[in-house]
């Protein structure tokens, strides 16, 4: 029985290594650029991540607006809850 275990372990192939991917550089954002976001939808009956993302943006009730720095992180959060918010002003 020990011989059978040795042969099966020896013939088992290792999984192929994953290829490394090169991350795309972030888009340049002008210094001092801001974006104003207004909450237009309710996170009630939404999943918890939507509520948490709105809280991260400083929103939580309908028709609240926040002026935030225009960074890739903020743009990603806006994209994540695009069905609950609108971008009112994206000018500096």
Secondary structure as UniProt FT lines:
FT   HELIX           2..11
FT   TURN            31..32
FT   STRAND          34..39
FT   TURN            44..45
FT   HELIX           48..56
FT   TURN            57..58
FT   TURN            62..63
FT   STRAND          65..69
FT   HELIX           72..80
FT   TURN            81..84
FT   STRAND          85..89
//
